[in-house]
Amino acid sequence: MKKIKSAISLALVLGMSVLATACGSSSAPNTAANPTEKAGSAASDLKAGIVLTTSGRGDKSFNDSAIAGLDRAKEELGVEYKEVQPKEASEIEKSIENLANAGYDIIFTVGFNTATALSNVAPNYPDIKFVIIDHNFGDDFQDNLKSLVFKEEEGSFLAGVLAAEKSETNIVGFVGGMESPLIQKFEVGFQAGVKATKPDAEVLIQYVSSDASGFNNPSRAKEITLNMISKNADVIYHAAGGSGQGMLDAANEKGILAIGVDSNQNWVKPGTVIASMLKRVDNAVFDVVKAELEGTLEMGTVQVYGLDTNGVSLTDLTELSAEETNGISEDDQKKIKDLKATISDDTKAKIEDFRTQIIEGKLAVPSVRQ
């Protein structure tokens, strides 16, 4: 029920009414899932493919957000798509190649760890457009590659402000998935937000793993979280993909506050998750498909999404959103709303002031460890 509800919630917030049911398999990427049927106001001949991380659909986070963008493209633009989920990182390159051989016009890959595989495959298919989420090729761009990257540090800064404001022990925590430059952006931004609000606050930081398995190990994330709670951390933020479920479980069990990431996770543990740092991968994916259909998609470039473009943001701190109402019991809705009500007007004003400063360039949020 939770997986179904997650996908429906993500789709509804984008104004959709149809849920795609395609699913992938690394053992047979070209046949394990039937492409979604054309739908929406107008059918399109464009075929889109996407290679997910090994966490796959149902992570209530990064992959689900990417899929939501293609669901929207299916509903509004009539674009068919197919998703593939490699079981191991070693299968990523073959998964991309199989989609290319099957004649998909535009292929998305999710995560920085797909960069090497994509660089190997793309030159062999100059007529196919490849779009990677969360990696900037820099000087190594090829004409048929495009990067979608986010200023995770900006949204995480606001999450840090909220965590500091809500902490009663003056100790908060951050649980990362894979220790990498990308996830460190979440960490560094979060810590900066905490310190800008309460300079004397302590931030506990720990990662699940040094490799990609850190995004799919909820039991380890739960263990880390319980250890932080034993050290009096009372608000914990995660950027751990599928592992984040373990953090949310531990926070719920111990009665502390959690901050979700990527997708709206407030409904996952009603009354525990006070907010989520949204990373609008869904919007970015949809924008790319729309631009391709309009003939305006620029390849060989990087597209950056920050607070100024609503590419990152906190979930609404006052009102319930579609994800927090559709398919959720009235009791759980009340828990979510009651938790939002504990955020003071002063805290909301402080978060909005920091947000404005960042957008206007008056406050530069660090993205790397000092």
C-alpha positions in Angstrom: 0.0 0.0 0.0 2.8 2.4 0.8 4.5 2.0 -2.5 1.3 2.5 -4.4 0.4 5.4 -2.3 3.8 7.0 -2.9 3.6 6.8 -6.6 0.0 8.1 -6.6 0.9 11.0 -4.3 3.8 12.1 -6.4 1.6 11.9 -9.5 -1.2 13.9 -8.0 1.0 16.8 -6.9 1.8 17.2 -10.5 -1.9 17.3 -11.5 -2.1 13.8 -12.9 -4.7 11.1 -12.7 -3.0 8.2 -14.4 -0.3 6.1 -12.8 2.2 4.4 -15.1 2.8 0.7 -14.3 5.9 0.0 -16.2 8.7 -1.7 -14.4 12.2 -2.8 -15.4 14.5 -5.7 -14.9 18.3 -5.7 -15.3 18.3 -9.3 -16.6 16.2 -8.4 -19.6 16.1 -4.6 -19.8 14.3 -4.6 -23.2 11.5 -6.9 -22.5 10.9 -6.9 -18.7 8.5 -4.0 -18.9 6.1 -2.9 -21.6 6.4 0.7 -22.5 3.6 2.8 -21.1 0.8 3.4 -23.5 0.4 6.8 -25.1 -2.0 9.0 -23.2 -2.9 12.6 -22.5 -4.2 15.3 -24.8 -2.0 14.4 -27.7 0.0 11.3 -28.6 3.7 11.6 -29.4 6.1 9.5 -31.3 8.9 10.2 -28.8 10.1 7.2 -26.9 11.8 7.9 -23.6 13.8 5.5 -21.5 15.2 5.8 -18.0 17.8 3.7 -16.1 17.1 4.0 -12.3 19.5 3.4 -9.5 19.6 0.0 -7.9 17.1 1.2 -5.2 14.5 1.3 -8.0 10.9 2.4 -8.0 9.3 2.7 -4.6 12.2 4.4 -2.8 9.8 7.2 -1.9 12.7 9.5 -2.9 15.0 10.1 -5.9 13.8 7.4 -8.3 10.1 8.0 -7.6 10.6 11.7 -8.3 12.2 10.9 -11.7 9.5 8.5 -12.6 6.9 11.1 -11.6 8.3 13.5 -14.2 7.9 10.8 -16.9 4.4 10.0 -15.7 3.5 13.6 -16.2 5.1 13.6 -19.7 3.0 10.5 -20.5 -0.2 12.1 -19.2 0.2 15.6 -20.6 2.3 15.1 -23.6 1.5 11.5 -24.7 5.1 10.3 -24.5 5.6 6.6 -23.9 8.5 5.6 -21.7 10.2 2.5 -20.3 12.1 2.2 -17.0 14.9 -0.2 -16.2 16.3 -1.0 -12.8 19.7 -2.6 -12.7 20.2 -4.9 -9.8 23.9 -4.2 -9.6 26.0 -1.2 -10.6 27.9 -3.4 -13.0 24.7 -3.7 -15.1 24.2 0.0 -15.7 26.2 0.2 -18.9 24.4 -2.7 -20.5 21.0 -1.4 -19.4 21.7 2.0 -21.2 23.0 0.2 -24.3 19.9 -2.1 -24.5 17.6 0.9 -24.4 19.7 2.6 -27.1 19.6 -0.6 -29.3 15.8 -0.7 -28.8 15.4 2.7 -30.5 14.6 5.0 -27.6 15.0 8.6 -28.6 16.0 10.1 -25.3 17.4 8.1 -22.4 17.7 9.4 -18.8 20.1 7.9 -16.2 19.6 8.5 -12.5 22.6 9.3 -10.4 26.2 10.3 -10.7 27.4 6.7 -10.6 26.0 6.3 -14.2 28.4 8.8 -15.6 31.2 6.4 -16.7 28.8 4.0 -18.3 27.0 6.8 -20.1 30.3 8.2 -21.4 31.1 4.8 -22.8 27.8 4.3 -24.5 26.9 7.7 -25.8 29.6 8.1 -28.5 28.2 4.9 -30.2 24.7 6.4 -30.6 25.2 10.0 -31.9 21.5 10.3 -32.9 20.2 9.4 -29.4 20.0 12.0 -26.6 21.3 11.0 -23.2 20.4 13.0 -20.1 22.1 12.3 -16.7 20.7 13.4 -13.4 23.2 14.6 -10.8 26.4 14.7 -12.8 28.2 17.6 -14.6 30.5 16.4 -17.4 32.3 19.7 -17.4 34.8 19.8 -20.2 34.0 16.3 -21.2 30.6 17.0 -22.7 29.6 15.2 -25.9 27.1 16.7 -28.3 24.4 14.2 -27.4 24.8 14.5 -23.6 23.0 16.8 -21.1 23.4 17.2 -17.4 20.7 18.1 -14.8 22.2 19.2 -11.5 20.7 20.7 -8.4 21.9 23.1 -5.7 21.1 20.6 -2.9 23.1 22.7 -0.5 20.5 25.6 -0.8 17.5 23.5 0.1 19.5 21.7 2.8 20.5 25.0 4.3 16.8 25.7 4.9 16.4 22.2 6.4 19.2 23.1 8.8 17.5 26.3 9.9 14.3 24.3 10.6 16.2 21.6 12.5 18.1 24.1 14.7 14.9 26.0 15.4 13.0 22.8 16.4 15.8 21.2 18.4 15.5 21.2 22.2 18.7 19.5 22.9 20.8 21.6 20.6 22.0 18.4 18.9 20.9 17.5 15.4 22.0 14.8 13.0 22.6 14.1 9.3 22.5 10.6 7.8 24.1 10.4 4.3 23.8 7.5 1.9 27.1 7.1 -0.1 29.9 9.4 1.1 30.5 11.4 -2.1 30.8 15.0 -3.3 27.1 15.0 -4.2 25.8 13.9 -0.8 28.3 16.1 0.9 26.5 19.1 -0.6 23.4 18.1 1.5 25.6 17.6 4.5 27.5 20.9 4.2 24.4 23.0 3.4 22.5 21.4 6.3 25.3 22.1 8.7 25.6 25.7 7.4 21.9 26.3 8.1 22.1 24.9 11.6 25.1 27.0 12.4 23.6 30.2 10.9 20.7 29.7 13.3 22.4 28.3 16.4 26.2 28.7 16.2 26.7 26.5 19.3 24.5 23.6 18.1 26.2 20.3 17.5 25.7 18.4 14.2 26.3 14.7 14.2 27.2 13.4 10.7 27.5 9.8 9.6 27.3 7.9 6.2 25.8 4.5 5.5 28.6 3.5 3.2 31.4 4.7 0.9 29.8 3.1 -2.1 26.4 3.1 -3.8 25.1 0.4 -1.4 24.7 3.2 1.0 21.5 4.2 -0.8 19.8 0.8 -0.3 20.6 -0.3 3.3 17.8 0.9 5.6 18.9 -1.4 8.4 22.3 0.3 8.6 20.7 3.8 8.4 18.4 2.8 11.3 21.3 1.7 13.4 23.2 5.0 12.7 20.1 7.0 13.6 19.5 5.1 16.9 23.1 5.8 17.8 22.6 9.5 17.1 19.4 9.5 19.2 21.4 7.9 22.1 23.6 11.0 21.9 20.6 13.2 22.3 20.0 14.2 18.7 16.3 15.2 18.5 16.0 16.3 14.8 17.7 14.3 12.1 17.9 14.9 8.3 18.8 12.3 5.7 20.0 12.2 2.2 20.2 8.5 1.8 17.8 7.4 -0.9 16.2 4.1 0.0 18.2 3.8 3.1 16.3 6.8 4.5 13.4 4.6 5.4 15.5 3.2 8.2 16.2 6.7 9.6 12.5 7.5 9.4 11.6 4.3 11.2 14.1 4.9 14.0 12.9 8.5 14.5 9.3 7.4 14.6 10.1 4.7 17.2 12.0 7.0 19.4 9.7 10.0 19.1 12.1 12.5 17.6 11.6 14.7 14.6 12.8 13.8 11.1 13.3 15.8 7.9 12.8 13.9 4.6 14.5 14.4 1.3 14.0 14.5 -2.5 10.3 13.7 -2.5 7.6 14.7 0.0 8.1 12.2 2.8 5.9 13.9 5.4 3.2 11.3 4.9 5.6 8.3 5.3 5.7 8.7 9.1 2.9 11.2 10.0 3.7 13.1 13.1 7.4 12.4 12.8 8.5 14.0 9.5 8.1 17.7 10.1 9.2 18.7 6.5 11.0 17.4 3.5 13.7 19.0 1.3 12.2 18.7 -2.2 14.6 18.1 -5.0 12.4 18.6 -8.1 13.8 15.9 -10.3 10.3 15.4 -11.6 10.1 19.0 -12.9 13.6 18.7 -14.5 12.7 15.5 -16.3 9.4 16.8 -17.6 11.1 20.1 -18.7 13.6 18.1 -20.8 10.9 16.0 -22.5 8.8 19.0 -23.2 11.8 20.9 -24.7 12.6 18.0 -26.9 9.1 17.9 -28.3 9.2 21.7 -28.9 12.6 21.4 -30.6 14.3 23.7 -28.0 16.3 21.1 -26.1 20.0 22.2 -25.9 22.4 19.3 -25.7 26.1 19.4 -24.6 25.0 21.6 -21.7 24.3 21.5 -18.0 21.0 22.7 -16.5 21.2 23.9 -12.9 18.2 24.0 -10.5 18.3 25.9 -7.3 16.0 27.9 -4.9 15.6 30.6 -7.6 14.0 28.2 -10.0 12.1 26.2 -7.4 14.5 23.3 -8.2 14.9 22.7 -4.5 12.7 23.8 -1.6 11.1 22.8 1.7 7.6 21.4 1.7 4.9 23.8 2.8 5.3 24.4 6.5 1.6 25.4 7.0 -0.8 23.8 4.6 -1.3 20.1 3.6 -0.3 19.2 0.1 -1.7 16.6 -2.2 0.8 14.0 -1.1 -0.3 14.6 2.5 -4.0 14.2 1.9 -4.7 11.7 -0.9 -4.9 8.2 0.3 -4.1 9.2 3.9 -6.5 8.6 6.8 -8.0 11.6 8.5 -6.1 10.7 11.6 -2.7 10.7 9.8 -3.6 14.0 8.1 -4.3 15.5 11.5 -0.9 14.3 12.8 0.8 16.0 9.8 -1.1 19.2 10.2 -0.6 19.3 14.0 3.1 18.8 13.5 3.2 21.7 11.0 1.4 23.8 13.6 4.3 23.5 16.0 6.5 25.5 13.6 6.2 29.1 14.9 5.6 32.1 12.8 9.0 33.4 13.8 10.7 30.2 12.5 8.8 30.4 9.2 9.8 34.1 8.8 13.4 33.2 9.6 13.4 30.5 6.9 11.8 32.8 4.4 14.3 35.5 5.1 17.2 33.1 4.6 15.6 31.8 1.4 15.3 35.4 0.0 18.9 36.2 0.9 20.1 33.1 -1.0 18.0 33.8 -4.1 19.1 37.5 -4.1 22.7 36.5 -3.9 23.2 38.1 -0.4 24.0 34.7 1.2 26.3 32.2 -0.4 25.7 28.6 0.8 28.8 26.4 0.8 28.7 23.2 -1.2 32.0 21.6 -0.2 33.6 21.0 3.2 35.8 23.8 4.4 
